[in-house]
Amino acid sequence: MQTGQLLAIYVDALGTLQRQTEQLQAQYADQMQCRRGCAGCCRDGFTIREIEALYLLEGFNALPEETQQLICQNLESPSEKCPLLVDEACSLYRNRPVLCRAYGLMIQLKETISTCPLNFTDHQAQKLSVLDIAPYYELLDELSERLPSQSKPAAKASIRDMLRRHLSIA
């Protein structure tokens, strides 16, 4: 299967995830603090899959050159913040990875349930709907594994490491 076909499957899955997250965000709007400019959860270091990196790269290539340069500067400088943050907002929001789309809600991956510490401060976690993101990661792993071999030297890596590799930034 070609990379474009695999990306199309990924984008379709993102649509499903988007519908799920929108429903939960509407249900818990009074408990969610996530807004443009709140980038407390946007930290470097969590891992993404190769298929997510390729989708980020598509978005990167469509950005104005000035924004691309800012991201490249962020990629070169050590920081705890996500290198995609420009003026405390995600410069590739439309192409953001699965975790970025779901985080803030109560999400579950295997036995771990987590959320942004600013959200759900006066509810008991046991009473809230939880979004299981494990099926999405299983799909991401499968899609990444099916990519042509030249596209996947690393199964998982941080956004910073993935983009540095794809953009040939040392």
TAUR-V65954 format. One record per backbone hydrogen bond with DSSP energy under -1.0 kcal/mol. NH is the residue of the N-H (numbers start at 1). CO is the residue of the C=O. If there is no record, write none. Layout:
[[NH;CO] [NH;CO]]
This chain:
[[6;2] [7;3] [8;4] [9;5] [10;6] [11;7] [12;8] [13;9] [14;10] [15;11] [16;12] [17;13] [18;14] [19;15] [20;16] [21;17] [22;18] [23;19] [24;20] [25;21] [26;22] [27;23] [28;24] [31;28] [38;35] [42;39] [43;41] [44;80] [48;157] [53;49] [54;50] [55;51] [56;52] [57;53] [58;54] [59;55] [60;56] [61;57] [63;60] [68;64] [69;65] [70;66] [71;67] [72;68] [73;69] [74;70] [75;71] [76;72] [77;73] [82;42] [85;82] [86;89] [91;84] [93;90] [95;92] [96;93] [101;97] [102;98] [103;99] [105;102] [107;114] [108;131] [109;112] [112;109] [114;107] [119;116] [120;31] [127;124] [128;125] [131;106] [133;108] [137;133] [138;134] [139;135] [140;136] [141;137] [142;138] [143;139] [144;140] [145;141] [146;142] [151;148] [152;149] [157;48] [162;158] [163;159] [164;160] [165;161] [166;162] [167;163] [169;164]]
